[in-house]
Amino acid sequence: MLRQQDVGHRVVVRRIVGVTGDRTLFTDALGELVDLTETDLTLATAKGTVRVPLREVHRAKRVPPARRPAAADVIALELAADEAWPAPVKSRLGGWILRAADNWTGRANSALAVGDPDRTLEEAIDAVVKWYTERGQRPLINAPMPLAAPVNAALDERGWTARPLTLVQTSPLAPLLAAPARADLPVVDLADTAGDDWYAMVAEHKGALPGTALRILNGVPEKVFAHVRDTDGELLAVARGAITGRDRWLGVSLLQTAPAARRRGLGAHVVRALAQWASQHGSARAYLQVEERNTPAVTLYGRLGFTTHHTYLTRELSDPPRGADG
């Protein structure tokens, strides 16, 4: 049977789904174990998150992953992603990074739990709660898996909840660049600054953009804003690219297409343009972050050659101290 130390690892679960005559019916589920309680377990599978009551589990075991990135590689990519999404307020807790940005996006308002916090895990969690509570914010911890499996286990014990699983996916630029160009699609305009309509399209997805959001989006030295317009100047698609980290990762974010322009290949068209720009600036690899439940986006990125490097859970204190803003 599975134990807490299996959280963050790939497991296979044989589940009892019924009985026909004298024959028991089973189904198997393969995925990453993201939670394990006294009553049930939760798996992040290719088809979504699955919660299985323990009374229905016939057998469960950890399976060896096809390939796990080294802990140092996970940390390096997470730090590159942090550089690409720079919160205006930061503090250090040993290797952990505490970030605040007026509650605009979870990434910029969570403690990044990588490295050694220079104290016991319990003391580190207490320090995170104190830091965010003093700023009137709900305490959040970004826990990359499987690196932060002990963090997740400790947060489970404290009753912290989890936001939807996020996939951190990567791809070499070479296959993106090798894809044939689409001459039938409008040119992707790559600009150092975003137009008002670019911000308006992003706001439709992310909500109103406070001044802090503009500081984050423009706070990276090597960045570019992609705009795709039709012949009338109407904006069809947007995205942002940023090069950060010791390995000069291209971070692709905020890829969006106007509803009327979807299913025309504009998403892949924009990603290819960002890859060309990044290649010209010394980058060789790209990453992006996408919620595992966002099936259309995950499917698109899979077709482009992106695969999951690691995952992370944004953990949330379900009952924050008085004064914290949820």
Secondary structure, 3 states (H helix, E strand, C coil): CCCHHHCCCEEEEEEEEEEECCEEEEEEEEEEEEEECCCEEEEEECCEEEEEEHHHEEEEEECCCCCCCCHHHHHHHHHHHHHHCCCCEEEEECCEEEEECCCCCCHHHCEECCCCCCCCHHHHHHHHHHHHHHCCECCEEEEEECCCHHHHHHHHHHCCEECCCEEEEEEEHHHHHHCCCCCCCCCEEEECCCCHHHHHHHHHHHCCCCHHHHHHHHCCCCEEEEEEECCCCCEEEEEEEEEECCCCEEEEEEEEECHHHCCCCHHHHHHHHHHHHHHHCCCCEEEEEEECCCHHHHHHHHHHCCEEEEEEEEEECCCCCCCCEC
